[in-house]
Every structure is written in structure tokens, then in C-alpha cells.
């Protein structure tokens, strides 16, 4: 029996092995487009994938840590339908699950509260690519623009301008983006050439990016990377972040997974702002597609 077929049929054993080492799985609330979850179409937005620890595989439910962004917990609504996925070796499996509510976390996990998810009845092997060059795992992952930072002292002004623009969007939702906003969007630190990546996941302290070796080489020689994430239509303006590379891994498909830590050295007030934005974003996509400004 091929290994992938064995792992598909013995999915419970695979999940138990992940839980034993407190490994991670990924969760996504699939965004709804005109053609269904995760499909392109009017009103469609990207899928945000949250990396969480799998704490326990019980008789009727899974226990995982809460999704988090910038160190703050992100709420998942009870009965919210999710797509979960996990990787073993070179392959990824996915399954549908539902949020059952909060539970006490196992003592060994050091987490106070866990989230219970419904146990899958089966899992499916899912594709790793949506195009010839970008790995997606079957999700509609947002594209990310990345610039190597040449002068870190110029980061603070750029992040401050970005927060001001997004705050204006929150407080004046009926006002369209004007020329001043467009100018603010292009306030940048001193950076090198732009490269692109995909936002493959978010964890409590950072993000995961998937990029080509050429793109990785462009940012690898610099301590900080300035990142721009577009989450339209729920967030009308782009979110800018500063990250530093924590680790990288060459995948079997030739792409590089880069784990990045969010960095607030130059703009400490950004941590709370980012956490609040992602909390509102999750409220939007769990609330039948409202824009971020309507969730304020």
C-alpha cells in the first residue's frame, strides 16, 4: 500500500503522533466567493491560515491551542466551520471540522484554554500548488510584497503612516480612499528591490512565507524585511509589517518556507494594532463577509 494511502486511511494515528510531540496543524475559515469557499469570484477574499498546536486527539474531539496574532488570542465562533490541514513528509492532508467551544487545556501543554474541534470522519490528500511556482496547500493564500530594509531607522515613519491610514478607514468607513491615502500607502522605509511571496500561515508571534529561492536570496542578506499584505475586500487598504527571518527550509517542490518573527523594535505600538486588526478581520469573515470597518 502506498504511503500516502496508508496515511489517508490511518489518519487518526497520524494525528495522535502529531499530538504526542505537540506538533502543529493549520486552520482556516474559508472565505466565500461567487463560486464557493476559497474560489475566485465577486466579493472573494484570501484565506488566512492559522498555525496552532494539536494538544490531544480524543474519542469525539480534537483539542488545539487558540489562533493568535501578535501575541493576542483570536476568537473563533462556536459552530464555525473550518478547514484543517497538516503535513507529513512531503504531503499535506485536509479535513472539515467545526468549532465546539473552549475547553481546559491539558496540564502538560502550559496553555490555560484550548479549543475543541469536531473529530473528522476522513481526511483527503490536498494539492500543494495553485500555479507552477507557488505552493498553497489548496488554500487561496494572499500574495505578499516584500522589501529588504536597507535603513531600519526609516521603518517607524512608514509603519506610523500605515496605521494612520487604516485607522482612518475604521473611523470613516463611508469615505472612499482618496489621493492622500494613496500617497500614504506608498510611504516606505529605505528598501531594496521588491519580491513577492505567499502568506502561508500566521502564528502567535510571526508569519510563514513561501517564496522562490530567488526571492529568498533578495531578503536573506538583510536583518529586516518590510512586508505588505492585502486582505481586500474585508480590509480596503494594505497592512504593512516588519519581520525578521527566524528560520528557513527548502521544500521538496523547490520553494523555500520562511518562518518570520514580527518585529516591533522601531514601532512598539504596532503590536497591539496588528492584533486588533486580525481580530477584526476574523470577526468579518465569520460574520458573512462584512468589511473590517463594519466590525469595529
C-alpha positions as CSV (number, residue, x, y, z in Angstrom):
1,X,0.0,0.0,0.0
2,X,1.5,3.4,-1.0
3,X,2.5,5.6,2.0
4,X,0.0,8.4,1.2
5,X,-2.9,5.9,1.0
6,X,-1.9,4.4,4.3
7,X,-1.7,7.8,6.0
8,X,-5.1,8.7,4.5
9,X,-6.8,5.6,5.9
10,X,-4.9,5.8,9.2
11,X,-5.5,9.5,9.8
12,X,-6.2,9.1,13.5
13,X,-2.9,7.5,14.2
14,X,-1.2,10.3,12.2
15,X,-3.0,13.0,14.3
16,X,-2.1,11.2,17.5
17,X,1.5,11.2,16.6
18,X,1.4,14.9,15.9
19,X,-0.3,15.5,19.3
20,X,2.3,13.4,21.1
21,X,5.1,15.8,20.0
22,X,2.8,18.8,20.4
23,X,3.1,19.4,16.7
24,X,1.1,21.9,14.6
25,X,-1.9,21.8,12.4
26,X,-3.3,24.7,10.4
27,X,-6.8,26.1,10.5
28,X,-8.7,28.3,8.0
29,X,-12.1,29.9,7.9
30,X,-12.7,29.6,4.1
31,X,-13.8,32.9,2.6
32,X,-16.9,32.8,0.4
33,X,-16.7,33.9,-3.2
34,X,-19.2,33.7,-6.0
35,X,-18.1,30.1,-6.8
36,X,-18.0,28.9,-3.2
37,X,-15.4,28.6,-0.4
38,X,-11.9,29.6,-1.5
39,X,-12.9,30.1,-5.1
40,X,-12.4,33.3,-7.1
41,X,-15.4,35.5,-7.7
42,X,-17.0,38.7,-6.7
43,X,-16.5,39.5,-3.0
44,X,-14.0,36.8,-2.6
45,X,-11.1,37.4,-0.1
46,X,-8.0,35.4,0.7
47,X,-7.9,32.5,3.2
48,X,-5.9,33.3,6.4
49,X,-4.3,30.2,7.7
50,X,-3.6,29.9,11.5
51,X,-0.9,27.7,12.8
52,X,-1.9,26.1,16.1
53,X,-0.6,23.3,18.3
54,X,-2.5,20.0,18.4
55,X,-2.8,19.1,22.1
56,X,-5.0,16.0,22.2
57,X,-6.9,13.6,20.0
58,X,-9.9,12.3,22.0
59,X,-12.8,9.9,21.2
60,X,-15.0,12.7,19.9
61,X,-13.0,15.9,19.6
62,X,-9.6,17.4,18.9
63,X,-8.0,19.9,21.3
64,X,-5.9,22.7,19.8
65,X,-4.4,26.0,21.1
66,X,-6.2,29.2,20.1
67,X,-5.2,31.0,17.0
68,X,-3.2,34.1,17.8
69,X,-1.7,37.2,16.1
70,X,0.9,39.5,17.6
71,X,0.7,37.6,20.9
72,X,-3.0,38.0,21.3
73,X,-5.7,35.3,21.1
74,X,-8.0,35.4,18.1
75,X,-11.6,34.3,18.8
76,X,-13.3,31.5,16.8
77,X,-17.1,31.4,17.0
78,X,-18.8,28.3,18.3
79,X,-20.0,26.1,15.4
80,X,-17.8,27.9,13.0
81,X,-16.8,25.6,10.1
82,X,-13.1,25.3,9.4
83,X,-10.8,23.6,7.0
84,X,-7.9,22.0,8.9
85,X,-4.7,20.6,7.4
86,X,-1.4,19.0,8.4
87,X,1.8,18.0,6.7
88,X,3.6,14.6,7.0
89,X,6.7,14.2,4.9
90,X,6.2,15.8,1.5
91,X,2.4,15.6,1.5
92,X,-0.5,17.6,3.1
93,X,-3.9,16.3,4.2
94,X,-7.0,18.3,5.0
95,X,-10.4,17.7,6.6
96,X,-13.5,19.7,7.5
97,X,-14.1,20.4,11.2
98,X,-16.3,22.6,13.4
99,X,-15.5,24.6,16.5
100,X,-17.2,23.1,19.5
101,X,-16.1,25.7,22.1
102,X,-13.4,26.3,24.7
103,X,-12.1,23.5,26.9
104,X,-9.5,23.4,29.7
105,X,-6.1,22.7,28.1
106,X,-4.1,19.6,29.1
107,X,-1.8,20.3,32.0
108,X,1.3,19.4,30.0
109,X,0.6,22.0,27.4
110,X,1.1,25.0,29.7
111,X,-1.9,26.7,27.9
112,X,-4.8,27.7,30.0
113,X,-7.6,27.3,27.4
114,X,-7.9,25.1,24.4
115,X,-10.4,25.0,21.6
116,X,-12.3,21.8,20.9
117,X,-12.8,20.8,17.2
118,X,-15.1,18.1,15.9
119,X,-13.3,14.9,15.0
120,X,-13.0,14.2,11.3
121,X,-14.6,11.2,9.7
122,X,-12.0,11.1,7.0
123,X,-9.1,13.2,5.5
124,X,-8.1,14.0,2.0
125,X,-4.8,14.5,0.4
126,X,-4.7,18.0,-1.0
127,X,-2.7,19.8,-3.7
128,X,0.4,21.7,-2.8
129,X,0.3,24.2,-5.7
130,X,-2.1,26.5,-7.3
131,X,0.4,27.5,-10.0
132,X,3.7,26.3,-11.4
133,X,5.8,28.3,-8.9
134,X,3.7,28.9,-5.7
135,X,2.8,26.3,-3.1
136,X,-0.6,26.8,-1.5
137,X,-1.9,23.6,0.0
138,X,-5.2,24.1,-1.6
139,X,-5.9,27.5,0.1
140,X,-6.5,30.8,-1.6
141,X,-3.4,32.4,0.1
142,X,-2.8,36.1,0.0
143,X,0.1,37.4,-2.0
144,X,2.7,39.4,0.0
145,X,5.0,42.1,-1.2
146,X,8.4,42.0,0.5
147,X,11.3,44.5,0.5
148,X,14.7,44.1,2.3
149,X,15.1,47.0,4.6
150,X,18.3,49.0,4.0
151,X,18.0,51.5,6.8
152,X,16.0,50.3,9.9
153,X,15.8,53.8,11.2
154,X,13.3,54.6,8.5
155,X,10.8,51.9,9.5
156,X,9.0,53.8,12.2
157,X,7.7,56.5,9.9
158,X,6.4,54.0,7.3
159,X,4.6,51.9,9.9
160,X,3.1,55.0,11.5
161,X,1.7,56.2,8.2
162,X,0.2,52.8,7.5
163,X,-1.6,52.7,10.9
164,X,-2.9,56.2,10.4
165,X,-4.4,55.2,7.0
166,X,-6.0,52.0,8.4
167,X,-7.3,53.9,11.4
168,X,-9.0,56.4,9.1
169,X,-10.6,53.6,7.3
170,X,-12.0,52.3,10.6
171,X,-13.3,55.6,11.8
172,X,-14.7,56.9,8.5
173,X,-15.9,53.8,6.7
174,X,-18.1,55.7,4.2
175,X,-15.3,57.9,2.9
176,X,-13.5,56.3,-0.1
177,X,-9.8,56.1,-0.2
178,X,-8.5,59.4,-1.6
179,X,-5.3,60.8,-3.0
180,X,-3.9,61.4,0.5
181,X,-4.5,57.7,1.3
182,X,-2.9,56.7,-2.0
183,X,0.1,58.8,-1.1
184,X,0.3,57.3,2.4
185,X,0.1,53.8,1.0
186,X,3.4,54.5,-0.7
187,X,5.3,55.8,2.4
188,X,8.1,53.3,2.6
189,X,11.3,52.8,4.6
190,X,14.5,52.8,2.7
191,X,14.4,49.4,1.0
192,X,15.9,47.3,-1.8
193,X,14.1,45.7,-4.7
194,X,10.6,44.2,-4.3
195,X,10.0,40.5,-4.3
196,X,6.7,38.5,-3.8
197,X,5.7,35.6,-1.6
198,X,2.6,33.9,-0.2
199,X,1.4,34.2,3.3
200,X,1.1,30.5,4.2
201,X,0.2,30.9,7.9
202,X,0.1,33.1,11.0
203,X,1.1,32.1,14.5
204,X,1.2,33.9,17.8
205,X,4.5,35.6,17.2
206,X,5.0,35.6,13.5
207,X,4.1,34.6,10.0
208,X,5.2,31.9,7.5
209,X,6.0,32.8,3.9
210,X,6.5,30.6,0.8
211,X,8.8,32.1,-1.8
212,X,11.1,31.2,-4.6
213,X,14.9,30.8,-3.9
214,X,15.5,34.0,-6.0
215,X,13.1,36.0,-3.8
216,X,14.6,34.5,-0.6
217,X,18.1,35.4,-1.7
218,X,17.0,39.0,-2.1
219,X,15.9,39.4,1.6
220,X,18.2,36.9,3.2
221,X,21.2,39.3,3.4
222,X,19.3,41.9,5.5
223,X,18.1,41.8,9.1
224,X,14.6,43.1,8.5
225,X,12.0,42.8,5.8
226,X,9.2,45.2,5.2
227,X,6.0,43.3,4.2
228,X,2.7,44.5,2.7
229,X,-0.3,42.2,2.9
230,X,-3.5,42.9,1.0
231,X,-6.7,41.5,2.6
232,X,-9.3,43.1,0.3
233,X,-12.3,43.3,0.2
234,X,-12.5,43.0,4.0
235,X,-9.6,45.4,4.6
236,X,-9.7,48.1,2.0
237,X,-6.1,49.2,2.5
238,X,-2.9,47.1,2.8
239,X,-1.4,46.2,6.1
240,X,2.3,46.8,6.5
241,X,4.5,44.7,8.8
242,X,8.2,44.5,9.7
243,X,9.6,41.0,10.1
244,X,12.9,39.3,10.7
245,X,13.7,35.9,9.4
246,X,13.8,33.2,12.2
247,X,14.4,30.1,10.1
248,X,14.0,28.8,6.5
249,X,13.6,25.4,4.9
250,X,13.9,24.2,1.3
251,X,10.8,22.3,0.5
252,X,10.6,19.3,-1.9
253,X,8.9,21.4,-4.6
254,X,11.9,23.8,-4.7
255,X,10.3,26.6,-2.8
256,X,11.5,27.9,0.5
257,X,9.3,28.2,3.6
258,X,10.5,31.1,5.7
259,X,9.4,31.5,9.3
260,X,9.4,35.2,10.3
261,X,9.0,36.8,13.6
262,X,7.0,40.1,13.8
263,X,9.3,42.9,14.9
264,X,8.2,45.9,16.9
265,X,11.7,47.3,17.7
266,X,11.1,50.5,15.7
267,X,7.4,50.9,16.4
268,X,6.3,49.1,19.7
269,X,2.7,50.5,19.4
270,X,2.3,48.3,16.3
271,X,1.9,45.1,18.2
272,X,-1.5,46.0,19.7
273,X,-2.6,47.5,16.4
274,X,-1.8,44.3,14.4
275,X,-3.5,42.1,17.0
276,X,-6.7,44.2,16.9
277,X,-6.7,44.3,13.1
278,X,-6.5,40.5,12.7
279,X,-9.2,40.1,15.5
280,X,-11.5,42.3,13.5
281,X,-10.6,40.5,10.3
282,X,-11.7,37.2,11.8
283,X,-14.9,38.8,13.0
284,X,-15.6,39.9,9.4
285,X,-15.0,36.5,7.8
286,X,-17.0,34.7,10.5
287,X,-19.8,37.3,10.1
288,X,-20.8,36.5,6.5
289,X,-18.4,38.8,4.7
290,X,-18.8,42.2,6.4
291,X,-16.0,44.6,5.8
292,X,-13.4,45.2,8.6
293,X,-14.7,48.7,9.2
294,X,-18.2,47.3,9.9
295,X,-16.8,45.1,12.6
296,X,-15.4,48.0,14.6
